[in-house]
Amino acid sequence: MKRQLRIPDKVPDQTRTKTDVSDDASVILQPFTLGDLVLPNRIVMAPLTRNRATHGTDAPNDLTALYYAQRASAGLIITEATQISRQGQGYAWTPGIFTADQVLHWKAVTDAVHVAGGRLFVQLWHVGRVSHVSLQSNGAAPVAPSALLAKTQTFTELGFVDVSMPRALDVGEIPHIVADYADAATNARKAGFDGIEIHGANGYLIDQFLKDGSNHRSDMYGGSIENRARFCLEVIDAVLEVFPKNRVGIRLSPVSPANDALDSNPQATFGFLVAQLSRRGMAYIHVVEGTTGGARDVSAFDYLALRKAFGGAYIANNGYTRDMAINAIRNETVDLIAFGKDFIANPDLVERLRINAPLAPSLKATWYGGGAEGYTDYPAIAPAG
């Protein structure tokens, strides 16, 4: 018998009467048509790993449903990175979407968000070499384009530890991973997600293939930009067989050194890739501008060139303030702005940006792992008047 999951009802009231919108904020509160979805505003909730999946099953749970429903006023929510397979897992207690139990529990999450009036894309994820043997089946080595140890750490049940030495994928294994992405997309449809974001950023498997610092292969998946982009494009094509193109996006981080993935010519690499993505008619590219969660000026890069080369929407990410977001939308250099950490302690971030209210700080000690504290217990601001 399938367990009946409760849809949480403790969500901020999204229907209360609003005060007059300031002229400055109105530009980021305008509706935007993304593919065939009409978003009520230009504010996106970025993926945020919170390590609160159910221990033992890596399925989301009632707290997950409440957490996302509380933030349903965002124009679009993109879930935390969600592994497509056990091999794709790199952190303890992150959710998967490859078992029937996980799909069932994600359905409760999408139902809760939809009841609250929101729209939800799932971010599909394979970490590649950013993993630890304790997180892999039978203690296997993580996989990567090349057997190169990343200078980074991951989060296990014992806390943060150095990642394990990976092994290079055999060319014959790669189609199976592509198929795992397609299977995950199929599961996302069953779970009721509105769309898919492919995680191609932050030094994880797709990014590892794209960047020549982490990809030393000499076969059809290495060497030239075209070859290094092959895996990413195969994944995209497989997912597009499951979801319509106007419901699929991808996250990219051209110059971010996150998880030790670097490229010698990111403008050329990502210029080629984005042109190929545009040809496929995808809904959006979600671009981390600068260092993930850090400096925006880590390396010179022409992000506007990516926007011009791509026919869909451009979601900008990384360190945007209210004023920066307003200016970027007004100047038409971006279409949507993704906010990450600000959504942790501000489930009503859209309202706070609307009235220019102070943002509540989050407790960093509760970012990863735990229960409701620092997750679903941040209050919304009191209604005006």
VEXROZA-939872 format. One line per 10 residues: number of its first residue (from 0); for each residue x, z, y of C-alpha. Coordinates in Angstrom, 3 decimals. Layout:
% VEXROZA-939872
NUM> X Z Y; ...
This chain:
% VEXROZA-939872
0> 0.000 0.000 0.000; 1.301 -0.892 3.432; 1.703 1.968 5.838; -0.615 1.775 8.858; 1.476 2.032 12.000; 0.152 3.714 15.109; 0.349 1.776 18.368; 1.498 4.330 20.965; -0.838 4.923 23.878; 1.476 6.793 26.241
10> 2.380 3.937 28.540; 2.589 3.821 32.317; -0.637 2.692 33.988; -0.015 -0.946 34.907; -3.463 -1.392 36.494; -3.369 1.127 39.325; -3.994 -0.093 42.843; -0.796 -1.236 44.507; 0.189 -0.740 48.111; 1.208 -3.704 50.253
20> 4.241 -5.535 48.907; 7.151 -5.680 51.316; 8.171 -9.116 52.521; 11.641 -8.609 51.032; 10.435 -7.720 47.543; 7.755 -10.388 47.314; 10.241 -13.070 46.321; 11.208 -11.279 43.077; 7.581 -10.422 42.337; 6.362 -14.009 42.347
30> 5.064 -15.403 39.045; 7.349 -17.774 37.172; 6.488 -20.295 34.476; 8.986 -20.053 31.619; 8.256 -22.862 29.192; 4.556 -22.374 28.566; 4.583 -18.658 29.432; 3.512 -17.490 32.877; 5.580 -14.423 33.768; 4.021 -12.135 36.415
40> 7.359 -11.573 38.151; 11.015 -12.641 38.130; 12.339 -9.382 36.627; 13.645 -9.432 33.047; 14.513 -6.416 30.936; 17.894 -7.219 29.408; 18.798 -6.316 25.812; 19.959 -2.711 25.511; 21.375 -1.314 22.273; 19.988 2.218 21.831
50> 20.772 2.982 18.139; 17.422 4.535 17.345; 16.254 2.502 14.365; 15.026 4.497 11.387; 17.940 5.832 9.356; 18.139 4.212 5.940; 15.959 1.194 6.731; 17.162 0.067 10.172; 13.534 -0.618 11.054; 12.076 0.085 14.491
60> 9.584 2.918 14.660; 6.840 4.486 16.777; 9.351 5.580 19.421; 10.591 1.991 19.670; 7.053 0.780 20.267; 6.463 3.380 22.953; 9.814 2.627 24.626; 9.097 -1.083 25.037; 5.419 -0.610 25.939; 6.454 1.742 28.742
70> 8.469 -1.143 30.236; 5.839 -3.857 29.810; 5.544 -4.473 33.558; 8.750 -6.534 33.353; 8.122 -10.249 33.624; 9.855 -10.579 30.259; 11.363 -8.058 27.849; 14.243 -9.093 25.609; 14.729 -6.631 22.779; 17.908 -4.863 21.878
80> 20.223 -6.969 19.735; 18.658 -7.250 16.273; 20.737 -8.176 13.239; 19.740 -11.167 11.136; 21.279 -9.751 7.950; 23.130 -6.752 6.632; 26.363 -8.717 7.093; 25.426 -9.191 10.749; 25.306 -5.457 11.477; 28.066 -3.895 13.528
90> 26.650 -0.585 14.747; 24.815 2.293 13.074; 21.040 2.530 13.482; 20.532 -0.816 15.161; 17.380 -2.628 14.042; 17.254 -5.587 11.706; 14.700 -8.306 11.152; 15.575 -9.388 7.612; 13.402 -7.130 5.423; 9.626 -6.930 5.031
100> 9.663 -3.314 6.197; 11.524 -4.219 9.379; 9.088 -7.051 10.105; 6.099 -4.750 9.585; 7.479 -2.216 12.037; 8.406 -4.877 14.604; 4.761 -6.017 14.444; 3.741 -2.566 15.681; 6.192 -2.974 18.573; 4.926 -6.403 19.619
110> 1.332 -5.185 19.339; 2.081 -2.228 21.618; 3.773 -4.411 24.214; 0.973 -6.967 24.161; -1.685 -4.255 24.541; 0.259 -3.050 27.602; 0.250 -6.585 29.019; 3.861 -7.515 28.331; 5.798 -10.423 26.839; 8.557 -9.824 24.282
120> 11.404 -11.973 22.952; 13.645 -10.727 20.141; 17.400 -11.158 20.447; 18.876 -12.416 17.155; 22.372 -11.116 16.459; 25.310 -11.418 14.108; 28.269 -9.306 15.197; 30.929 -11.155 13.200; 34.180 -9.228 13.344; 32.814 -6.417 15.558
130> 31.915 -4.233 12.613; 33.259 -1.635 10.228; 33.478 -1.607 6.441; 31.157 1.420 6.347; 28.380 -0.773 7.777; 28.853 -3.672 5.359; 27.440 -4.037 1.858; 29.780 -2.493 -0.720; 32.368 -1.805 1.972; 33.152 -5.496 2.430
140> 35.321 -6.729 5.273; 33.457 -8.078 8.302; 33.488 -11.852 8.710; 34.790 -13.959 11.590; 35.880 -17.501 12.444; 39.478 -16.360 11.931; 41.122 -13.301 10.430; 41.990 -11.777 13.808; 41.459 -8.078 14.462; 39.454 -7.404 17.628
150> 40.831 -4.801 20.011; 37.570 -2.921 20.299; 35.486 -0.170 18.771; 32.100 0.097 17.151; 29.611 2.907 16.582; 29.227 4.326 13.080; 27.436 7.353 11.710; 30.629 9.289 12.493; 30.782 8.073 16.097; 32.951 5.444 17.786
160> 35.769 4.051 15.618; 38.105 1.063 15.658; 36.607 -2.041 14.078; 37.819 -3.146 10.646; 40.050 -6.116 9.906; 37.836 -9.184 9.325; 38.258 -12.043 6.906; 37.889 -15.685 7.918; 34.672 -17.359 6.834; 35.020 -20.132 4.286
170> 33.465 -23.334 5.575; 30.973 -23.228 2.715; 29.633 -19.854 3.849; 28.667 -20.981 7.325; 25.443 -22.831 6.368; 24.197 -19.633 4.742; 24.614 -17.729 8.007; 22.817 -20.514 9.869; 20.005 -20.164 7.335; 19.917 -16.405 8.005
180> 19.191 -17.168 11.664; 16.333 -19.466 10.651; 14.940 -16.819 8.298; 15.143 -14.221 11.085; 13.259 -16.578 13.403; 10.574 -16.991 10.729; 10.316 -13.212 10.486; 10.042 -13.013 14.278; 6.997 -15.272 14.135; 5.447 -13.020 11.490
190> 6.143 -10.002 13.694; 4.334 -11.544 16.657; 7.212 -12.076 19.058; 6.594 -14.414 21.974; 9.996 -16.034 21.618; 13.638 -15.863 20.569; 16.888 -15.192 22.357; 20.032 -16.120 20.444; 22.870 -13.692 21.135; 25.785 -15.962 21.968
200> 27.633 -13.518 24.214; 29.841 -10.433 24.382; 32.354 -11.300 21.704; 29.963 -11.435 18.752; 29.958 -14.141 16.085; 28.709 -17.127 18.101; 30.963 -16.194 21.017; 33.871 -15.762 18.587; 33.413 -19.344 17.421; 33.082 -20.659 20.983
210> 36.233 -19.099 22.436; 39.684 -20.300 21.444; 41.149 -16.804 21.677; 39.125 -15.716 18.639; 38.770 -19.069 16.876; 42.014 -20.417 15.385; 40.359 -22.638 12.790; 41.619 -26.154 12.072; 38.490 -27.483 10.333; 35.226 -28.869 11.742
220> 34.440 -25.502 13.372; 37.712 -25.082 15.259; 40.141 -26.769 17.602; 38.257 -28.952 20.085; 35.442 -27.656 22.285; 33.014 -29.837 20.356; 34.091 -28.257 17.077; 34.033 -24.700 18.424; 30.509 -25.270 19.761; 29.303 -26.658 16.427
230> 28.272 -23.333 14.892; 26.281 -22.320 17.969; 24.458 -25.639 18.083; 23.707 -25.532 14.363; 22.144 -22.102 14.848; 20.085 -23.353 17.787; 18.872 -26.380 15.837; 17.887 -24.203 12.886; 15.898 -21.823 15.088; 14.217 -24.751 16.847
240> 12.823 -25.781 13.483; 10.884 -22.496 13.516; 10.076 -21.767 17.173; 9.120 -24.324 19.837; 11.959 -25.173 22.202; 10.153 -23.727 25.208; 10.168 -20.309 23.515; 13.908 -20.182 22.716; 16.772 -19.064 24.960; 20.383 -18.008 24.552
250> 22.613 -15.377 26.106; 26.136 -16.420 27.137; 29.115 -14.617 28.681; 31.647 -17.284 29.711; 34.391 -15.028 31.089; 33.537 -11.566 29.820; 36.392 -10.017 27.824; 33.890 -7.904 25.895; 35.017 -7.212 22.337; 38.267 -9.113 22.859
260> 36.875 -12.655 22.872; 38.585 -14.852 25.486; 38.779 -18.563 26.201; 41.583 -20.496 27.888; 39.192 -22.862 29.721; 35.723 -21.313 29.911; 34.449 -23.741 32.552; 35.022 -26.671 30.210; 33.847 -24.839 27.089; 30.606 -23.564 28.540
270> 29.999 -26.662 30.633; 29.989 -28.714 27.422; 27.829 -26.197 25.572; 25.213 -25.874 28.311; 24.888 -29.646 28.586; 24.158 -29.754 24.848; 21.641 -26.920 25.161; 19.918 -28.725 28.010; 19.514 -31.833 25.864; 17.587 -29.705 23.393
280> 15.065 -28.642 26.045; 15.497 -24.898 25.565; 13.608 -22.438 27.761; 16.552 -20.663 29.368; 20.163 -19.628 29.452; 20.791 -15.935 30.118; 24.241 -15.641 31.652; 26.400 -12.526 31.941; 28.252 -13.143 35.196; 31.668 -11.482 34.963
290> 32.585 -8.611 32.667; 29.704 -7.316 30.595; 28.627 -4.104 32.280; 31.608 -4.296 34.627; 33.247 -6.269 37.399; 31.552 -9.491 38.416; 34.804 -11.012 39.721; 36.931 -10.611 36.598; 37.703 -14.334 36.562; 36.832 -17.348 38.697
300> 33.876 -19.258 37.319; 31.305 -21.630 38.787; 27.983 -20.296 37.498; 26.059 -22.625 39.772; 27.526 -25.536 37.783; 25.852 -24.160 34.661; 22.549 -23.835 36.486; 22.776 -27.429 37.694; 23.703 -28.705 34.217; 20.799 -26.966 32.506
310> 17.248 -28.264 32.703; 15.545 -24.982 31.889; 15.540 -21.593 33.596; 18.663 -19.659 34.565; 18.528 -15.885 34.010; 21.303 -14.088 35.882; 22.690 -10.823 34.555; 25.237 -8.158 35.412; 25.273 -5.627 38.196; 22.439 -7.035 40.275
320> 20.991 -4.704 42.892; 17.603 -5.136 44.507; 19.138 -6.861 47.529; 21.310 -9.128 45.382; 18.305 -10.112 43.300; 16.188 -10.889 46.361; 18.934 -13.015 47.898; 19.675 -14.903 44.692; 16.017 -15.783 44.100; 15.455 -16.652 47.753
330> 18.518 -18.931 47.779; 17.369 -20.537 44.510; 20.719 -19.966 42.819; 18.895 -18.304 39.902; 15.364 -18.279 38.507; 15.122 -14.800 37.006; 17.181 -11.600 37.211; 17.894 -9.435 34.162; 18.316 -5.714 34.711; 19.830 -3.621 31.941
340> 20.838 0.010 32.444; 18.377 0.438 35.323; 15.533 0.060 32.818; 16.764 3.018 30.743; 15.699 5.735 33.169; 13.165 3.650 35.081; 10.388 2.420 32.792; 8.566 1.444 36.000; 11.541 -0.449 37.436; 9.343 -3.283 38.701
350> 7.301 -0.855 40.804; 10.402 0.886 42.130; 11.896 -2.443 43.167; 8.590 -3.414 44.740; 8.429 -0.384 47.050; 12.210 0.087 47.312; 12.032 3.524 45.728; 15.203 5.309 44.564; 16.209 4.620 40.971; 16.437 7.543 38.572
360> 19.855 8.015 36.919; 20.121 7.931 33.140; 21.899 10.480 30.991; 24.771 8.571 29.384; 25.052 11.079 26.541; 21.645 9.905 25.285; 22.243 6.151 25.492; 23.193 5.756 21.825; 21.371 7.480 18.985; 19.008 10.423 19.027
370> 15.271 10.663 19.536; 12.855 10.762 22.450; 15.235 12.513 24.850; 16.746 9.956 27.184; 14.635 7.253 25.554; 10.902 7.668 26.063; 10.798 10.814 28.240; 11.764 9.264 31.587; 8.692 9.520 33.863; 7.259 6.871 36.131
380> 7.082 7.655 39.835; 3.903 9.198 41.152; 1.327 6.722 42.483; 1.475 6.140 46.216; -1.001 8.179 48.265
